[in-house]
Structures are given as structure tokens and as C-alpha cells.
Amino acid sequence: MSWAHVHAADNQPIETFRLEGVGSDPILNLLQMDQPLQRDNVRIDGDTGAVDGRGKFSRAAVPRGTRFTFEVSLASDVSVNPDWSDLLSVIANGFRIGGATRRGLGRVCVKTVSSQTFELDKDDQYQAYCNYQRDPAAVAAASKDISSTIARSPTGAHILELQVKAVDYVRIGQSKEPLALGHAARPPHQIPRHETVIVWSKSQGATLQELRVVVPGSSIKGALRHRVQFHLNCLNGSFADHAPADRMPDEPSLKSVFGFVADRSRGENGKAQAGIISIDDVFLDKDPIIGLMMHNSLDRFSQGTRDGVLFSEELLFETPLSLCIEISAAAQIDPKVREALRLALDDFSEGRLAIGGGAAKGHGYFKKNVALRDHTKSRSWTQFFGGCS
């Protein structure tokens, strides 16, 4: 397995990325920055599902649309090796790499798969292997694209899609540059999250598309996990008046679904587990409807307005979202957790669970446009949650 080589704007992989050789390439100029993309996160308490006020952190990543080329080789005693076919099938299906894959990052879509085979017991092919160039661009040019011939085997994961639309206003995340131009006085103080993405075309290569509104998967997963915890407590009869003052009872069945990290304060050094639910980031394809709302700051003692403290926020209006939720091992979900997850998704799609900021003001609520469906087996969510198989 080789390193993955990033592609420049002309869609050619770069073997050695040197800062002095970047030139005017917009993609390489973006990627050579210390943080081409930065995501802010908060740590979730593993027992309550709420935000842990001691854990705020950021994560650097490459933007959506970044392309890479990597090489995989397999030495075999037979010309047709089933392990090689299985490996190609896994690659062609797409996969997730890196950190925070359960929160929207790291999803990889495979564009082309090129292959070469050398039978080393033949003189001409042995010589060709000895002359084989490791330059990724040369390898891609000399290899044959076989992506259309690879048999894609089922992954066993369930892909659920939920299409919803905001009831009114919603603002998720924070950015610096306003989405709408022409603000009379000054830019809004609070702006929805947007990022720069890389867009590819056959005629122009790669271009940068700025101000692309994004709903991070982490913003949905955090709210969803908290609501699943609530419903699971109800199903188990665990209520706040029967629990310790600082935390609700531990639920291993819930942690196995959403994952957990080691809590050193409780002597859990080295204990961690990835969850089985992944929620993709949602990038809005069309220009959203933007609204501007003015606010007064209130005095916390008199509840009257404070002079000279006027601020504004930019909001998205009636924004449609298409959420993709991947469950990698649905059959392993505890029946009560499965029911709690169904109730939480029902809350979200019926306007009872908000995401983003301003929930107390009525912002961030959604209702479904189309019923949730399991795209893996083309069935409704009622069938899916009735029997995960």
C-alpha cells in the first residue's frame, strides 16, 4: 500500500508536494495551508448525551472534493486470486478513512480503478515489472480502467435517507463571511456554517466553490444521541428522580451504537469503541433562502434592553435537507435501543427535535418531505425498525 497522492487542478496526482512548486494552482494553494478546513467540536458526555462543558476542540481536514491516487499491490502464486477480487470490490464500493468518520468526515467515493498484472515467470513481463514506474501519473496512464467491470458485493450496511424541510429559520455552525451581499451597515454577527469545496469538470478541471452551506454530521448526531438517550431512559423506566445527582445510569447498549471514548476520570484508560452509526455532512446544492434577523441584548437583572447592544444573525429559511444515515451492523442493535432510535428520528422528522442554534426561539425544527427509506433493501423505516436484518 502506497501513500495517497493529492491531485492538482489538472486532475494529475502530485508525487512530491513541495510548497515552492505550488505556483498558481488553486487546489494546491488551498491544501498547503495549515488548516485548509477547520471544524469546531464539543465533547459529548457518554452518560447523559449532553455537551461536556470541559471539552471543546477543533479538527483540521481537507475540503470536500479533494482527490487522491494510491496504489495497492498483491503478490500471489496464482493468476486469478479471489482475495484480489474481494479487495477490489471493497475499494469500488467506497469507504471511510481517517478520523471522525462517524460524524460526517472521511467518506471516499472511488472514481476510477486501474489495474496491471505481471506474470513474473515470463521474461517479458518480469522485465516490464523491473521497469515499472512508481510515478502515480505514469501508472494511471499505463494502466487499464476496470472500475466498470468490478463486481460490487453488498457491504451489509443499511443506508437510510430522510428528506426533511425546515419549518422556518435555521442556523447551524458559525462562519465569518456573510452569505448574502449588500448588508447596509455591517456584516451579521452570527452566520451559518459554510465552507469552500472543490468541484471537478471534464472541461475545466478543478475549481473552488466558496460559501457552500454545510450541515455537519456531528450537529445532527449529537442531538440525535441525546434524544435516543431520553427515549431509552423512558423505555427502561430510568427517570431523573431515581438517579444520582450527577449522571443517569450507564447504558452499554447505547454506547455500542454511538461509540465512546475512554473517561480517565473514571479509570477507563485505554477503553474506546467506534459506533455503528455514521451520519454524512449535508451540503446544500442550491442557493438557500437567506434571512436577516435583528436582536437586542437584554440586561440579565432587569430584562430590559441594553442601549447600544444591537446585533444581527443570518438565517436559512425553509431549507430542505437530505440526510444519509449509515448503520453498519443493524442486527446487533438492542431492541430497546432500536425503538429509541426510531422514536428519536420520528421526533426529528415531525418538528419535535431541533438542531443548530436558537431552538428556544423556534429555530432549527424540521418536518419530513418524504418518508425515511432503507435504500439498501428499498423498504420503509417502519419495516427497517420492525426487524433489522
C-alpha positions as CSV (number, residue, x, y, z in Angstrom):
1,M,0.0,0.0,0.0
2,S,1.5,3.3,-1.1
3,W,0.9,6.8,0.2
4,A,-2.1,8.7,-1.3
5,H,-1.0,11.4,-3.7
6,V,-3.2,14.5,-3.9
7,H,-4.4,15.7,-7.3
8,A,-3.7,19.2,-8.7
9,A,-6.3,21.3,-10.5
10,D,-5.5,19.5,-13.8
11,N,-6.5,16.2,-12.2
12,Q,-3.0,14.8,-12.2
13,P,-1.6,13.3,-9.0
14,I,1.4,15.0,-7.5
15,E,4.2,12.6,-6.4
16,T,6.0,15.1,-4.2
17,F,4.2,18.1,-2.8
18,R,6.7,21.0,-2.3
19,L,5.5,24.4,-1.3
20,E,7.8,26.1,-3.7
21,G,6.2,24.2,-6.6
22,V,2.6,25.2,-5.9
23,G,2.6,28.2,-8.3
24,S,-0.8,29.4,-9.3
25,D,-2.6,26.1,-8.8
26,P,-5.7,26.9,-6.7
27,I,-6.1,23.4,-5.3
28,L,-2.5,23.1,-4.1
29,N,-2.5,26.7,-2.8
30,L,-5.5,25.8,-0.6
31,L,-4.1,22.4,0.6
32,Q,-0.7,23.8,1.6
33,M,-2.4,25.9,4.3
34,D,-2.0,24.7,7.9
35,Q,-5.8,24.3,8.1
36,P,-7.5,24.1,4.7
37,L,-10.7,23.4,6.6
38,Q,-11.3,23.7,10.4
39,R,-14.3,22.1,12.2
40,D,-15.1,23.1,15.8
41,N,-16.4,20.3,18.0
42,V,-17.6,19.8,21.6
43,R,-17.2,16.6,23.6
44,I,-20.4,14.7,24.4
45,D,-20.8,13.2,27.9
46,G,-21.1,9.5,27.5
47,D,-23.7,9.0,30.2
48,T,-26.1,11.9,29.7
49,G,-25.6,12.5,25.9
50,A,-25.3,16.3,26.6
51,V,-22.4,18.6,26.0
52,D,-19.4,18.2,28.3
53,G,-18.5,21.8,29.1
54,R,-14.9,21.0,29.6
55,G,-14.3,19.5,26.1
56,K,-14.2,22.0,23.2
57,F,-11.7,21.2,20.4
58,S,-11.1,21.7,16.7
59,R,-10.1,19.4,13.8
60,A,-8.3,20.3,10.6
61,A,-9.3,18.5,7.4
62,V,-9.1,18.7,3.6
63,P,-12.2,20.1,1.9
64,R,-14.9,18.1,0.1
65,G,-13.9,17.2,-3.4
66,T,-10.2,16.6,-2.8
67,R,-8.9,13.8,-5.0
68,F,-6.1,11.3,-4.2
69,T,-4.4,8.4,-6.0
70,F,-2.9,5.5,-4.2
71,E,-1.5,2.1,-5.2
72,V,-2.2,-1.4,-3.8
73,S,-0.2,-4.4,-4.8
74,L,-0.7,-8.1,-4.1
75,A,1.9,-10.9,-4.6
76,S,0.2,-14.2,-5.5
77,D,1.1,-17.7,-6.7
78,V,-2.0,-17.9,-9.0
79,S,-3.1,-15.6,-11.8
80,V,-6.6,-15.3,-10.6
81,N,-6.7,-14.7,-6.8
82,P,-10.1,-14.4,-5.1
83,D,-8.6,-12.2,-2.4
84,W,-7.7,-9.6,-5.1
85,S,-11.2,-9.6,-6.4
86,D,-12.6,-9.1,-2.9
87,L,-10.2,-6.3,-2.3
88,L,-11.2,-4.5,-5.5
89,S,-14.8,-4.9,-4.6
90,V,-14.3,-3.3,-1.2
91,I,-12.4,-0.4,-2.8
92,A,-15.0,0.1,-5.6
93,N,-17.9,0.3,-3.0
94,G,-16.3,3.3,-1.4
95,F,-15.2,3.6,2.2
96,R,-14.3,5.9,5.0
97,I,-10.8,6.8,6.2
98,G,-9.3,9.0,8.9
99,G,-10.8,10.4,12.0
100,A,-14.4,11.5,12.8
101,T,-15.8,9.1,10.2
102,R,-19.0,8.6,12.3
103,R,-19.6,12.4,12.3
104,G,-19.5,13.1,8.6
105,L,-15.8,13.2,7.6
106,G,-13.7,10.7,5.6
107,R,-16.3,9.3,3.2
108,V,-14.5,8.4,-0.1
109,C,-16.1,7.9,-3.5
110,V,-13.9,5.9,-5.9
111,K,-13.8,7.5,-9.4
112,T,-11.5,5.1,-11.3
113,V,-9.8,1.8,-10.6
114,S,-6.8,1.0,-12.8
115,S,-5.1,-2.4,-12.8
116,Q,-2.0,-4.1,-14.1
117,T,-0.9,-7.8,-13.8
118,F,2.6,-9.1,-14.1
119,E,3.4,-12.8,-14.5
120,L,6.9,-12.9,-13.2
121,D,7.7,-16.4,-14.6
122,K,7.6,-14.8,-18.1
123,D,10.7,-13.0,-19.2
124,D,9.0,-10.1,-20.9
125,Q,6.6,-9.4,-18.1
126,Y,9.4,-9.8,-15.5
127,Q,11.3,-7.1,-17.4
128,A,8.2,-4.9,-17.5
129,Y,7.9,-5.2,-13.8
130,C,11.5,-4.3,-13.3
131,N,10.9,-1.2,-15.4
132,Y,7.7,-0.3,-13.6
133,Q,7.5,3.4,-12.8
134,R,6.3,4.4,-9.4
135,D,5.2,7.8,-10.5
136,P,1.4,7.9,-9.9
137,A,0.6,9.8,-13.1
138,A,2.6,7.4,-15.2
139,V,1.0,4.4,-13.6
140,A,-2.5,5.8,-14.2
141,A,-1.7,6.5,-17.9
142,A,-0.3,3.0,-18.4
143,S,-3.0,1.1,-16.6
144,K,-6.4,0.0,-17.7
145,D,-9.5,1.4,-16.0
146,I,-11.5,-1.6,-14.7
147,S,-13.9,0.2,-12.4
148,S,-17.0,-0.7,-14.6
149,T,-16.1,-4.4,-14.5
150,I,-15.7,-4.9,-10.8
151,A,-18.4,-6.9,-9.0
152,R,-19.6,-4.8,-6.1
153,S,-20.6,-7.1,-3.3
154,P,-23.1,-6.0,-0.6
155,T,-21.4,-4.3,2.4
156,G,-24.1,-5.4,4.9
157,A,-24.7,-1.8,6.0
158,H,-28.1,-0.2,5.8
159,I,-28.3,3.3,4.2
160,L,-31.2,5.3,5.5
161,E,-32.3,8.5,3.8
162,L,-34.5,11.1,5.4
163,Q,-35.7,14.1,3.4
164,V,-36.8,17.0,5.6
165,K,-37.5,20.7,5.3
166,A,-37.0,23.4,7.9
167,V,-40.3,24.7,9.4
168,D,-38.9,28.3,9.3
169,Y,-35.5,29.5,10.2
170,V,-32.3,27.5,11.0
171,R,-28.7,28.4,11.7
172,I,-26.1,25.6,12.2
173,G,-22.5,26.4,13.0
174,Q,-20.7,29.7,12.6
175,S,-18.6,31.4,9.8
176,K,-17.1,34.8,9.2
177,E,-18.1,35.7,5.7
178,P,-21.8,36.5,5.2
179,L,-23.7,34.5,2.6
180,A,-25.8,37.5,1.4
181,L,-24.1,40.6,0.0
182,G,-25.2,44.2,0.4
183,H,-25.7,44.4,4.1
184,A,-26.4,48.1,4.8
185,A,-24.3,48.8,7.9
186,R,-22.1,45.9,8.8
187,P,-21.9,42.1,8.4
188,P,-24.1,40.0,10.7
189,H,-22.6,38.8,13.9
190,Q,-23.8,35.2,13.5
191,I,-23.6,33.4,10.1
192,P,-24.5,29.8,9.2
193,R,-21.6,27.4,8.6
194,H,-20.3,27.4,5.1
195,E,-17.1,26.0,3.5
196,T,-15.0,26.0,0.4
197,V,-15.4,22.8,-1.7
198,I,-13.6,21.6,-4.8
199,V,-15.8,21.0,-7.9
200,W,-14.5,18.9,-10.8
201,S,-15.4,19.1,-14.5
202,K,-14.0,17.4,-17.6
203,S,-13.5,20.7,-19.4
204,Q,-12.1,23.0,-16.7
205,G,-10.6,20.6,-14.2
206,A,-11.0,21.6,-10.6
207,T,-12.4,24.9,-9.4
208,L,-13.0,26.2,-5.9
209,Q,-16.6,26.9,-4.9
210,E,-16.8,29.2,-1.9
211,L,-19.7,29.9,0.6
212,R,-21.2,26.4,0.2
213,V,-23.6,25.9,3.1
214,V,-22.9,22.7,5.1
215,V,-24.8,20.9,7.9
216,P,-22.1,18.9,9.7
217,G,-23.0,15.3,10.5
218,S,-21.8,16.0,14.1
219,S,-24.5,18.6,14.6
220,I,-27.2,16.0,13.8
221,K,-25.6,13.1,15.6
222,G,-25.1,15.0,18.9
223,A,-28.8,16.0,19.0
224,L,-29.9,12.5,17.9
225,R,-27.9,10.7,20.5
226,H,-29.2,12.9,23.3
227,R,-32.8,12.2,22.2
228,V,-32.1,8.5,21.9
229,Q,-30.8,8.5,25.5
230,F,-34.0,10.2,26.6
231,H,-36.3,7.7,24.9
232,L,-34.2,4.8,26.2
233,N,-34.4,6.0,29.7
234,C,-38.2,6.2,29.3
235,L,-38.4,2.7,28.0
236,N,-36.2,1.4,30.8
237,G,-38.1,3.4,33.5
238,S,-35.0,5.3,34.4
239,F,-36.0,8.8,35.5
240,A,-34.1,11.7,37.0
241,D,-35.8,11.5,40.4
242,H,-34.4,7.9,40.8
243,A,-30.9,8.6,39.5
244,P,-27.7,10.0,41.2
245,A,-27.5,13.8,41.2
246,D,-24.6,13.9,38.6
247,R,-25.5,11.3,36.0
248,M,-28.1,8.9,34.7
249,P,-27.4,5.1,34.8
250,D,-24.8,3.8,32.3
251,E,-26.2,2.2,29.2
252,P,-23.7,-0.1,27.5
253,S,-26.2,-1.0,24.7
254,L,-26.4,2.7,23.7
255,K,-22.6,3.2,23.8
256,S,-22.2,0.2,21.5
257,V,-24.4,2.0,18.9
258,F,-22.9,5.6,19.1
259,G,-19.4,4.7,20.4
260,F,-17.5,6.1,23.3
261,V,-14.0,7.2,24.3
262,A,-12.1,6.5,27.5
263,D,-13.1,8.5,30.5
264,R,-9.9,8.8,32.5
265,S,-11.7,10.3,35.5
266,R,-13.5,7.0,35.9
267,G,-10.4,4.8,35.4
268,E,-11.3,3.8,31.8
269,N,-7.8,4.2,30.4
270,G,-7.5,2.6,27.0
271,K,-11.2,1.8,26.7
272,A,-12.8,3.1,23.5
273,Q,-15.1,1.9,20.8
274,A,-16.3,3.2,17.5
275,G,-20.1,3.4,16.9
276,I,-22.0,1.7,14.2
277,I,-24.0,4.8,13.1
278,S,-22.4,7.3,10.6
279,I,-24.2,10.5,9.5
280,D,-22.8,12.3,6.5
281,D,-22.4,16.0,6.2
282,V,-25.1,17.7,4.1
283,F,-24.0,20.3,1.6
284,L,-26.8,22.4,0.1
285,D,-26.7,22.2,-3.7
286,K,-28.8,25.2,-4.4
287,D,-28.6,28.8,-3.2
288,P,-30.6,28.8,0.0
289,I,-33.1,31.5,1.0
290,I,-31.3,33.9,3.4
291,G,-33.0,35.9,6.1
292,L,-31.5,38.6,8.4
293,M,-32.9,38.9,11.9
294,M,-32.1,41.8,14.3
295,H,-31.8,41.3,18.1
296,N,-31.5,43.4,21.2
297,S,-29.3,42.3,24.1
298,L,-31.2,42.0,27.3
299,D,-30.0,43.1,30.8
300,R,-29.9,39.9,32.9
301,F,-31.1,41.7,36.0
302,S,-33.9,44.0,34.7
303,Q,-34.7,42.1,31.5
304,G,-34.8,45.4,29.7
305,T,-32.9,46.1,26.5
306,R,-29.3,47.3,26.8
307,D,-28.5,50.6,25.0
308,G,-26.2,50.2,22.0
309,V,-26.1,46.4,22.0
310,L,-27.9,45.6,18.8
311,F,-26.8,42.5,16.9
312,S,-27.9,40.5,13.9
313,E,-27.8,37.0,12.6
314,E,-28.1,35.5,9.2
315,L,-30.5,32.6,8.9
316,L,-31.5,29.9,6.4
317,F,-35.3,29.9,5.6
318,E,-37.3,26.7,4.9
319,T,-34.1,24.8,4.0
320,P,-34.6,21.3,2.6
321,L,-32.1,18.6,3.8
322,S,-31.5,15.1,2.6
323,L,-29.9,13.2,5.5
324,C,-27.9,10.0,4.9
325,I,-27.6,7.7,7.9
326,E,-25.4,4.5,7.6
327,I,-25.9,1.7,10.1
328,S,-23.1,-0.8,9.7
329,A,-24.4,-3.6,12.0
330,A,-28.2,-3.1,12.4
331,A,-28.8,-6.7,13.6
332,Q,-26.6,-6.0,16.6
333,I,-28.7,-3.2,17.9
334,D,-30.5,-3.9,21.2
335,P,-34.3,-4.0,20.6
336,K,-34.9,-1.1,23.1
337,V,-32.2,1.0,21.5
338,R,-33.6,0.3,18.1
339,E,-37.0,1.5,19.3
340,A,-35.5,4.6,21.0
341,L,-33.7,5.4,17.7
342,R,-36.9,5.1,15.8
343,L,-38.7,7.5,18.3
344,A,-35.8,10.0,18.1
345,L,-35.9,10.0,14.2
346,D,-39.6,10.4,14.4
347,D,-39.2,13.4,16.7
348,F,-36.7,15.0,14.3
349,S,-38.9,14.5,11.2
350,E,-42.1,15.7,13.0
351,G,-40.7,19.0,14.3
352,R,-40.0,17.9,17.9
353,L,-36.2,17.9,17.9
354,A,-34.2,20.9,16.9
355,I,-30.6,21.1,15.6
356,G,-28.4,24.2,15.5
357,G,-28.8,27.4,17.4
358,G,-31.9,29.3,18.6
359,A,-34.1,26.3,19.5
360,A,-35.6,28.3,22.3
361,K,-36.7,30.9,19.7
362,G,-38.3,28.3,17.5
363,H,-35.4,27.8,15.1
364,G,-33.9,24.6,13.8
365,Y,-37.1,22.4,13.6
366,F,-37.7,20.2,10.6
367,K,-40.6,18.1,9.2
368,K,-40.2,15.3,6.6
369,N,-40.9,15.8,2.9
370,V,-40.6,12.1,2.1
371,A,-40.8,9.1,4.5
372,L,-37.5,7.7,5.6
373,R,-36.4,4.8,3.5
374,D,-33.8,2.0,3.7
375,H,-32.1,2.3,0.4
376,T,-30.2,-1.0,0.9
377,K,-33.4,-3.1,0.7
378,S,-35.9,-0.5,-0.7
379,R,-38.2,-0.6,2.3
380,S,-39.8,2.0,4.6
381,W,-38.4,2.9,8.0
382,T,-41.3,1.0,9.7
383,Q,-40.1,-2.2,8.1
384,F,-36.5,-1.4,8.9
385,F,-37.0,-0.7,12.6
386,G,-39.5,-3.6,12.8
387,G,-36.8,-6.1,12.0
388,C,-33.2,-5.1,11.3
389,S,-31.8,-7.9,9.3
